[in-house]
């Protein structure tokens, strides 16, 4: 049995789906009942409750031999919470733990990256086979703008129009995660998961225009004033991307997948196919 934590988010749902496509038994730990129905429809066994509740995590871990550890985005308590859960997984007899980190966690300027680096460091102290995946920004976050772009002809970028990012398709991330979870001989490995294109906002707008059959222009749209920890993390992330971009190599991802990684065109085509 494989436990997927924070399974109700887009990453958890995608990883659960990838594992179920392989016929693997999955237990999904999720906070809300709405996502629980989606996970149950995938064939997962569902546990509803908080990652911070020891009784809930004990029940979720019971009988599991592997864990895919996702912690909610932009959480100031990620180090304390994720390390506690990892330790409890070891105590429960879990044999393999995969941690969902982020590309370049060593970037101290971004607190949510730094929290993940500290979790990675902690995993080295545990007596368990552990692996780490480090994805870049998701193409799927661009997909959330499609309806607005279709209406307005504007593609907005919170990190300006010149920064290049190696956007990765979440389906590729999930398929790679399944490989990392289920393949022997990867103990202690860290796997960067980046898409095959370094795209700036104008590149994205050009591709969207071709796909949508209308003019699209890229618009710089910095985030608003930060009012909480998550907002501060988002603002600092956008500042970093704006100044330096956020790119990496697709080599590791494509080696895990055994095929080319999806491009923005591939991703948009898949959305059209899913829409019928």
C-alpha positions, -999 to +999 in steps of 0.1 A: +000+000+000+013+035-009+002+065+011-002+098-007-004+128+017-022+161+010-038+141-018-067+165-024-045+191-042-036+190-079-003+172-073-018+146-050-047+139-073-023+135-103+001+112-084-028+091-071-041+088-107-007+078-120-003+051-094-038+037-099-032+036-137-004+012-128-028-009-108-011+000-075-030+002-042-032+038-029-043+052+003-050+090+000-049+113+031-070+143+024-084+171+045-117+178+028-146+155+018-151+171-017-116+159-028-122+126-011-149+117-036-126+125-065-099+102-050-124+074-043-134+076-079-098+069-089-100+037-068-080+050-038-087+042-002-094+075+014-086+088+049-101+122+058-083+143+084-054+166+092-018+160+085-011+175+119-033+150+138-012+121+150-042+097+153-051+105+117-016+099+104-012+067+124-043+053+108-032+065+074+002+049+078-010+016+091+000-012+067+017+011+042+051+001+028+057+034+009+048+071+013+046+099-012+050+129+011+034+161-002+031+190+022+006+219+015+021+249-004+033+280+013+030+265+048+052+281+074+052+249+094+064+226+066+097+217+083+081+208+116+052+190+100+069+171+072+097+159+094+073+148+121+053+128+095+085+113+080+097+102+114+063+086+122+064+068+088+097+053+098+083+042+132+053+027+114+077+005+093+074+022+060+102+010+037+103+038+011+096+075+014+095+100-015+094+137-007+078+162-031+102+191-029+108+219-054+134+228-080+164+246-063+153+244-027+187+259-018+174+294-028+172+309+007+156+340-006+123+321-010+112+308+025+091+280+011+121+267-009+143+269+022+118+249+043+119+221+018+157+221+018+157+216+056+132+187+052+156+171+026+185+175+050+164+158+078+156+128+056+193+120+055+192+113+092+164+087+089+170+049+086+147+046+055+151+044+018+142+080+007+141+098-026+133+134-035+116+149-065+122+186-074+097+198-099+097+232-117+066+254-121+036+235-136+022+242-170-011+235-154-010+268-136-010+285-170-040+265-180-060+282-153-059+314-174-072+299-206-108+311-202-097+346-194-072+347-222-099+335-246-121+364-235-096+392-232-066+384-253-044+391-223-020+365-208-008+379-174+025+370-158+033+379-121+070+377-128+071+400-159+073+392-196+110+385-199+117+358-173+121+323-187+107+292-168+110+255-176+073+248-171+066+211-166+033+192-173+019+179-140+011+146-158+048+141-165+056+149-128+031+124-116+043+097-140+079+103-130+069+103-093+053+068-099+086+056-114+106+070-085+082+054-060+083+019-076+118+015-090+145-003-071+180+011-071+171+048-067+178+050-030+190+084-019+184+099-053+173+135-060+154+140-093+149+174-109+117+175-130+118+203-156+100+208-189+119+209-222+113+246-230+125+278-213+095+300-220+090+337-213+055+353-212+057+364-249+065+328-259+035+316-240+013+343-255+024+334-290+016+297-284-018+306-269-026+328-299-019+300-323-040+275-303-069+299-296-070+315-331-069+350-317-044+377-308-029+373-274-004+397-257+016+392-226+010+416-197+031+422-166+009+418-136+029+418-103+011+403-073-006+425-048+006+435-013+014+405+008-007+402+040+004+368+053+031+342+051+018+326+019+015+360+003+051+369+013+064+337-002+045+343-034+058+379-037+094+368-030+091+339-055+078+363-082+106+388-075+132+360-078+117+347-111+115+382-125+152+388-118+167+354-126+141+332-143+137+296-132+150+271-157+165+236-156+172+206-178+146+180-189+172+153-190+163+136-157+126+138-163+129+123-197+151+095-185+125+086-159+097+088-184+115+070-212+100+096-236+102+133-244+087+156-218+055+175-228+058+209-243+033+238-239+018+228-273+014+192-260-002+204-228-027+226-246-036+198-271-042+175-241-066+200-226-085+202-259-087+164-260-100+162-225-126+188-232-139+166-261 
